[in-house]
């Protein structure tokens, strides 16, 4: 499947999930709020050990734009450590979320300063989307989608 097809599929899932949520009364439970708060606080802690606490032991985590696929907490921990080394002042803000019956979507803004990826020292801001599966109050599958070219333009690695 091409990246274009994956993005199209993710957008279809988002639209369908939004339509389903609008057509039925979905009570937003405290567990959803807790999960969103936990995963946001974990990434904003800049601590890979805290990050992995939001995920199941058998997590499958994909950063689609970078082509990264992690299997299990140890691989997620390593990827998070590399991420924090590459980007300074990392901040994630969840601007919208929907979690119901073990599936969910998080829309977020990722801000930071490029330290290691392009080594520019410049700030960036990217809007993105995580499609998640939830089991026992933790994320068991996570696929992140965002436009890496936005970061590249913000930091001067691509022309605006």
Secondary structure in CASP SS format (residue, H / E / C, confidence):
PFRMAT SS
TARGET T0000
AUTHOR 0000-0000-0000
METHOD secondary structure of the structure
MODEL  1
X C 1.00
X C 1.00
X H 1.00
X H 1.00
X H 1.00
X H 1.00
X H 1.00
X H 1.00
X H 1.00
X H 1.00
X H 1.00
X H 1.00
X H 1.00
X H 1.00
X H 1.00
X H 1.00
X H 1.00
X H 1.00
X H 1.00
X H 1.00
X H 1.00
X H 1.00
X H 1.00
X C 1.00
X C 1.00
X C 1.00
X C 1.00
X C 1.00
X C 1.00
X H 1.00
X H 1.00
X H 1.00
X H 1.00
X H 1.00
X H 1.00
X H 1.00
X H 1.00
X H 1.00
X H 1.00
X H 1.00
X H 1.00
X H 1.00
X H 1.00
X H 1.00
X C 1.00
X C 1.00
X C 1.00
X H 1.00
X H 1.00
X H 1.00
X H 1.00
X H 1.00
X H 1.00
X H 1.00
X E 1.00
X E 1.00
X E 1.00
X E 1.00
X E 1.00
X E 1.00
X E 1.00
X E 1.00
X E 1.00
X C 1.00
X C 1.00
X C 1.00
X C 1.00
X E 1.00
X E 1.00
X E 1.00
X E 1.00
X C 1.00
X H 1.00
X H 1.00
X H 1.00
X H 1.00
X H 1.00
X H 1.00
X H 1.00
X H 1.00
X H 1.00
X H 1.00
X H 1.00
X H 1.00
X H 1.00
X H 1.00
X E 1.00
X E 1.00
X E 1.00
X E 1.00
X E 1.00
X E 1.00
X E 1.00
X E 1.00
X E 1.00
X E 1.00
X E 1.00
X E 1.00
X E 1.00
X E 1.00
X C 1.00
X C 1.00
X E 1.00
X E 1.00
X E 1.00
X E 1.00
X E 1.00
X E 1.00
X E 1.00
X E 1.00
X E 1.00
X E 1.00
X E 1.00
X E 1.00
X C 1.00
X C 1.00
X C 1.00
X C 1.00
X C 1.00
X C 1.00
X C 1.00
X C 1.00
X E 1.00
X E 1.00
X E 1.00
X E 1.00
X E 1.00
X E 1.00
X E 1.00
X E 1.00
X E 1.00
X E 1.00
X E 1.00
X E 1.00
X E 1.00
X C 1.00
X C 1.00
X E 1.00
X E 1.00
X E 1.00
X E 1.00
X E 1.00
X E 1.00
X E 1.00
X E 1.00
X E 1.00
X C 1.00
X H 1.00
X H 1.00
X H 1.00
X H 1.00
X H 1.00
X H 1.00
X H 1.00
X H 1.00
X C 1.00
X C 1.00
X C 1.00
X C 1.00
X C 1.00
END
